[in-house]
Amino acid sequence: MPQALDTYRLQGFLSFSHTDKSPPSSDDLSALLKESVDRAVQQALQRRVHGMRDFAFAADGARIVPALTSVDASPQKANPPDVVLRDNLAGGRCFSFGTHGQVGVTIPELIYPTHLTLEHIPKCVAEDIGQAPRSIRWWGAVDGKHNQERYKEYVATTAGQSASPTAPSLTHGYTFIHLGDFEYDVHGGEHVQTFAMRDLVHVSDMYFGVFVVEVLDNWGSSSTCLYRLRIHGQVAAK
């Protein structure tokens, strides 16, 4: 990513032949390149999705639900699952699990969900892009009298239509509704990708405070690295 390099400092290193200075060492050049790449990654991972509030943000009160969250696949260098709710600043700051896993999230306000955003470290600097999630399934936990009634109506309305998945692997006793299936595309132009919820759920008038993001597979690695997820929607009327 040449645009991310500190051009002024790099030119200074390369112009030593026109001065009395000693040539830069390979360690100096390596340190400069590492610093530049790290800075570019930090800026990329801190990008916000324009115009949409992120309800799955730890600083605003979002939390992981341990009973709805998979066990880390690499405990010797484990990051806690709540890294997916924070602005991660470097490669490797992700929640790791096998080829299939899930993360449960409770948010501070009940919302009518509309979109899910996933981020992964940019392909150009990823050590193993195969660890990026591929097939994603989004769930909402049905809770409260209003939503339970709407859920019954939804099930009756959709009976006989194409079969829909019924629950993630870990449920902790919750009833879940399928909000959508998506593919995170590592070959796409953007490493920040946003997906819209299924229209059928949108018109059901259900709101949610607990979600599960389930990763069904990845892009070829034996483990998956989930960097950042964001949940968007509209606050439900009190």
N, C-alpha and C positions, 0 to 999 in steps of 0.2 A: 504494500500500500504506500507508494511513493509520496502521495499527498500528505501522509501522516508524519513524515520525517521532519525533524528540525533542520530545515534547509540551511539556515545560517550557520549553525554549529557544524553540520556535515561539510559545508564548503570550507570552513575553517580547517577541518582535519585534512581535506584534500589539497589545500593550497600551501602545504608546508614547503614545497619545492621552491616557492618564491620568497621564502623568508629564511631566517637563520635558525628557525626552530627545528627540533628533531622530528622525524616522522612519527605519526601516531602509532601506538602499538596495536596489535590485533585485539588485545583485551579492551583498549579504549574504544575501538570501533564496535566491538561486540556489545559493550555496555551502552553505547549510544543507540545502536539498533534495537536492543532489548527495551530500553527506556521509551523509544519512539513507538514501538509496537504496543507495549503495555498501555501507553497513553491513548493510542487509537482505539484499543479494545475498551478501555474505560469509558471513553466518550461514546462509543457505540452502544455499550450496555446500559448507559444512563439515559438513552433516548426515551422520551415519552411518546405515547400514542396520541397524536394530536387530536384535541377536541373531546377525548373520552376519559373520564375519571377512572382510575384504577382502584377498585374496591379491595383487591387482594394485596394490599401494601401494609407491611408490618408496622411502619411508622404511624399509620392511621388506625391501627387496632386489629388488623387481620391476624389470624393465628392458625397454626397447623393443628389438625385433629389427629393425634397419634393413633387412635384406634382405626382410623380410615387411611393410614399411611403405611407404605411398605417399609421393610427393614433395609437399611443401607447395605449395599452389596460389598463394600470395601471398608470394614470397620477400622482397619489400620490407618486409614487416612480419611476418615469419615468427616463430612460436613453435615451439620444438622439440617433436617429438611426445610427449616424456615429460611434457608438461603434463597429459596425460590420466591420468597415474598419480599426480597430486598434488592437494592441496586448493587449487583455484584460487580466488583472492580477488576477482576483478573481471571485469566484462564485457570480452570481447576476449581473455582468456587461454585460448585454445583452439588446437587443431591444425586447420589449414585445408587442404582439398583440394577437388577438383571435386565433381560430383554423385555420383561413385562413387569409393570409395577404401577403404583398409584400414589397420589397425594391428596389428602383431605384438607379442606380449608374452610374455616368459619370467618365470616366477615362482620364488621361492626354494625352494618345496617341491612335490613331486609331489602332486596332489590328485585325488580323484574330484569332478568339478565338479557343481554343482547349479543355480546361478543366475548370471545376468549382470545387473548394474545399470548403467543409463545415466543421466547427468545432463546437463541443458542449462540455460542461464540462464533464469530464470522468464520466461514469455511477457509479463508485464506490464511488464518493463523491457528486453526484447530489442529492439535496433534493427532487426533483420531476422529474424523468427522463421522465415522460409523457409529459413534456414541450418541449422535443426535437422535431425538425421538422421531418416529416416522408416523405411524398410525395412532391417532389420539381419539379418545372417547370422553365426552364431557357429560357429567351427571349433576343433577340437583336433588337434594334431600327434601322429601315431602314432609312438612311438619305444620301443625296447627290445623284447627277445624276448617278454616277457609280453604286451605290448600288441599286438605284431604277430600273435601267435597268436590273441588274442581278436578282433582285427580280421578275420582270415580267417574265424573262426566267425561273426562278425557279418555279413559280406558273404554267406556261405552261407545264413544264417538269413533274411536280408532279400531274397534273390534272388527276383525275380518280383513283389515288392511295388511300390508306387508309386515312381516314379523319384525319387532323391534327388540333389542336387548333389554333385559329387565333389571339388571343390577351389576355394579362392579364386583370385583373379587372379594373385597372387604366391605361389609355393610354395617356392622356394629348395631344391627337391629333397625336401621333406617329403611324406609321405603324410598326408592329412587326413581326418578324419571330421566329418560335419555334425552339430553339436550342437543347432542350432535356428534357426528364423526368427521374428523378432518385429517389431512395429511400435511405434516410439516415438510416442506420441500427444501432440502439442502442445496439443490441446484437452482433454486429461485434467485432472483436478484437481491432479495432482502433477507437478512437474518432475523428481523423482527416481523412476524407474520400474524395477522388477525383474521379470525374466522367468525362467521355469523351463526347464531343459534337457529335451530330448526323452526320453521314458521308455525308448525302445528303446536309447538309448546308456547310460542310467543302469543298466540291467540287464546290460550287456555286460561289466561289471567292468574297464573300461579306466580308467587314470589318466593324467594329462597334466601337463606342465610348460611347454608352449608353446601359446599360443592365438593365434588371429586373430579380430578383430572387423571384419567387412566391412560397409560402408555401401553399399547398393545404390542408394539415391536419398534425396532430402531433401524438404522441404516447399515447394519452388518456387523456390529461389534458384539462381544459377549456381555457387555454391560452398557447401561444407558446413563447419560449425564443430563439432568434437567436443571437448566440455569435459572430461568425466570418465567413466571406465569402471571398474567394480569386478567382480572375479571371486570367486565364493563357492564353497565346497565343503568336503569333508572330507579331511584329510591321509591319504594312502595309507600303509598299514602298511609299515614298512621290512623 
